């Protein structure tokens, strides 16, 4: 079992890939790598794998999210991603693992295999819309949600949620091995996203 303290001290995906800076800011955009997020995948043959009252309700509609920390993202029927920035993955597994039927439901700690970039500011939806087929500007009207898409031919889960107070952010969740590629792709498109924001504001 990996202690949470050792994970916090281990290199992030960008650090491991040799990228010196894991933060980027312009007047309209902020990007940073989220360090030490715990991510647990849950697959189930049951629509509701947790019986009775549980610490978090699992949404059943694809793209829906519930909870804050931990949060549950419904990726498709029977598949969820549990995310926490404060609870170590072993604690999440212990907390939820004892509630499930192992013959119907499985859990997997994916924390070390995934990475997270956080984007905020008015240019963030412009930047993501440039790199994906989804309309992230219009998606802001639907409140917190998640979606699976591709950016630069790589699979990315985009989570739109409220971070602190009334600030909404976009979290990109993806395979750790492509962290440098995706970071450079975002940087290369950031200037144009700035221009679009300054020219058109929050309206697509």
N, C-alpha and C positions, 0 to 999 in steps of 0.2 A: 504494500500500500504506500502511495506517495503522500508525504505530509504536505499540507497546504503551504507551509512556510517555505519548503524547498521548491515548490512550483513558482512561488512569487519571486524567488531569487534566480530562477532559471531564465535563460535568454528567451526573448519573445521571438515570434516567427520572423520579423524583420531583422532583428539583431542577429539571429542565426543565419540569415541570408546575406549578411554583410551590409545592410542598409543602416547608415549612421543615424539618421533622423527619422523618428516614428511619429512626427507631428508636422502639420503644414497649415498655414493660415494666410488668408487674403481678407480684404475688407468684407467679402460676401460669403466666404467659405472657411470651414474649419474641418480638418481631418486628423485623426489620430488612431493609433493602434490601441485596442483595449487589452490590458495585461491581465493574465490569469483568470479569464472567465471559465467557469465550470459549465460544461455542456454534456448532457446525458440524452441519448436517443432512447425512445421507448416505442416498441412495436407491440401491437396487441391484436388478437382475433376478436376481442370484445370491444363494443362501442364505448363502454365505460369500464375500464380495467380496475379503477379504484372503487371499492364498495363503501357506501356510507359517507360520513364527513371526513374530508381529507384536507391537508394544508393548502391544496391548490386544485381548482376545477379544470379539467381538461376540456378545451373547446372541441366540438365535434365537426365544425364546418371548416373545410380547407381554407387556409389563409387567416383564420381567426386566431387571436392571442388572448391569454388571460394571465392575471397576476403580474407582479412587478419584479420581485426578487425572492424566490424564483419565479420566472415567467414560463409559460407553456405555449409553444407555437405548434399549431396543427398543420403539418406539412402535406398530409393527404389522409384519407380515411384510414384509421388504425395506426398512424405514425405521428409522433410528437417529438419536439426538441425542447428539453427543459434547460433553462439558462439561469445562472446566478453569478453575480460578481462578488458575493460575500460568503457564500456557502461552498466549501470544498466539495468536489465531485463525490468522494467517498461518503461524505455525510448525506448528500442527496440520494445516492444509491441506497444507503442504509434506511433513510427516511421513507422512501417510496417502495423499496424492494420488499419490505416485509408486508406490504399491503396487497401485492399482486399475486395472481395465480401463475406460477412459473410454467405451467403447461399451456397457458393461454397468452402470456405476456412476457416479453424479454426486455432487458435494459442493457445499455452499453455506454461506458464512459468514453466519450469522443473528444474530451478536452484537449488532449495532446495532439490530436489529428486535425483540429480545426483552428482557425484564427478569426479575429474580429477587427474590422475597421469601423470607426464611428465618424459619420459625416453630419454636419449641422450648418445652419446658415441658409439664406435664401438661394444661394447657388447650388446647394446640394441636390435638390430634385432635378435641376437643369442638367447637372453633371451626370446623374444616374440615367436620366432619360436619353442622353446622348449615347450611352454605352449599352443600352438595353432596348428591347422592343416595348417595354411597359411605359405608361404615362405616370410618372411619379408626382408630377405637379397636380394632376387631378386626383391621384390617390390620397393626397393629404386631406381631402374633404371627408374621407371615410374613417378617420381616427386611427387608432393603433391597429396594425394588421401585419401580415407577412406575406411574402411571395417568393417563389423560386423562379429564377430566370438565368440568362447567360450574359456575361459581359466579357467581350474579347474571347469568345468561344469557351469560356470556363463557367462552370456552374456556381451560382451564388444564391444564397438565401438573403433576402432583404427584409429586415425587421424595422418597422416604423413605430416608434413608441415615445412616450413622455418620460423624460429623464429626471429633471428637477423642476419643480414649479410648473410653469406652462411651456417649457422648452421641449420641442419635439426633435428627435434625432433619427437618422437612418443608420442602422447597424448592418454591415455586410459580413456575412458568415460564410466561410469558404474553406477549401482544402488548404492546410498549412503550407504545403509544398509550393503553392503558386503565389505566396504572399508578395514577393518582390515583383513579380510580373504584374499583378493587379495594382500594386501601389504605384508603379511607374506609369501604368496605363491611366490611372486616376490623375496623376500629376500632369501628364501630357495633355489632358483634356480640361484641366482646371481653368486655364486662362480663357478659353472660349466660353466656359460656363459662367465666368465672371462677366464677360461681355454680354451674354444673353440676359443675365440678371439685370445689369445696368440698363440695357435697352428695353427690356420687356417686363421687368419686375416679376411678380409672382403669377402672371397670367401666361399660359402657354399659347 
